[in-house]
Amino acid sequence: MSLSLGETVAPGRARTTRPGVWLTELSLVGMALIWGVNFSVVKFGTSVIDPLAYNGVRVMLAGLLLSAIVFARRLALPPGRTMFALLGLGVLGNGVYQVFFIEGIARTRASDAALVIAATPAFIAVIGRLRGVDRVAARGALGIALSIAGIALVVLGSTDGREGQATVTGDLLVLIGALCWAVYTVLLKPYTERVGGLQLSALTMMGGALPLFAVASPAVSHAPWRALPAMGWLAIVYSGVFALVVAYLFWYNGVRVIGPTRTSMYSNLQPIVAVLVAWPMLGEIPMLWQIVGAACIMGGLVLTRTG
């Protein structure tokens, strides 16, 4: 039986349907590819338009598109209490997180940001364990440790001393964003088991888009939209539609089917993709330690998957 992103299924059936699980994990690889490319896309986009204006427009675009899909398919919304809870969580996951993410990546290299945000699975595993919503086996814990070691190697190897404080500031902002996303993912887990993926995505995205756009409205109104090059508009469309709609649907479905910790480990593929894409697109040449760290990240993903 195929698993539709717009349908709600019993969590037990989703976890025990082997073809559905592997299809979900394949979609998570696609998610990692989309998000990996997105680092370079966002870095370029925020270089031609104010980061706050860029962020406000792309998140609102994603929220409106998801809402339009829900209404076009006449999907039932959850009860009022659940709906407001999802809107509230969206403020954290698609509002606060996006501010830290975009402002951070605008101040550091795209490959650096991708490597820093790869710490998210470790945050999710710890928070999930503390809340009792997820368990980590010994092999999985070893995989997380190996991934963290790989992240440290890549970050140390990719830091450019010539960028000085700007790189440190950007990395710190992205790291705070990663912590926000980890808390959001763990708190969202119970809702993914009883709310359809499309409805959940639309509500959480609009929950973040409305306050974010309100804050960004001065920057949006003063941005030189008529002078924006075609590649700038393409950057907004890519990071708004593919990174925030398509990839997010894959993410939410993964959290529901295989759990937040295993889903988050697929995001560790992002830095590898990001480094490889940023090399030709932005001229960010990967270092030896980045390659060694990437190998550790991949090994950690394998250990966590089998654990």
Secondary structure as GFF3:
##gff-version 3
##sequence-region A 1 307
A	DSSP	alpha_helix	11	16	.	.	.	ID=ss1
A	DSSP	alpha_helix	18	48	.	.	.	ID=ss2
A	DSSP	alpha_helix	51	72	.	.	.	ID=ss3
A	DSSP	alpha_helix	80	91	.	.	.	ID=ss4
A	DSSP	pi_helix	92	96	.	.	.	ID=ss5
A	DSSP	alpha_helix	97	105	.	.	.	ID=ss6
A	DSSP	alpha_helix	110	117	.	.	.	ID=ss7
A	DSSP	alpha_helix	120	131	.	.	.	ID=ss8
A	DSSP	alpha_helix	138	158	.	.	.	ID=ss9
A	DSSP	three_ten_helix	161	163	.	.	.	ID=ss10
A	DSSP	alpha_helix	164	192	.	.	.	ID=ss11
A	DSSP	alpha_helix	197	222	.	.	.	ID=ss12
A	DSSP	three_ten_helix	225	227	.	.	.	ID=ss13
A	DSSP	alpha_helix	230	237	.	.	.	ID=ss14
A	DSSP	pi_helix	238	246	.	.	.	ID=ss15
A	DSSP	alpha_helix	247	258	.	.	.	ID=ss16
A	DSSP	alpha_helix	260	265	.	.	.	ID=ss17
A	DSSP	three_ten_helix	266	269	.	.	.	ID=ss18
A	DSSP	alpha_helix	270	282	.	.	.	ID=ss19
A	DSSP	alpha_helix	288	306	.	.	.	ID=ss20
###
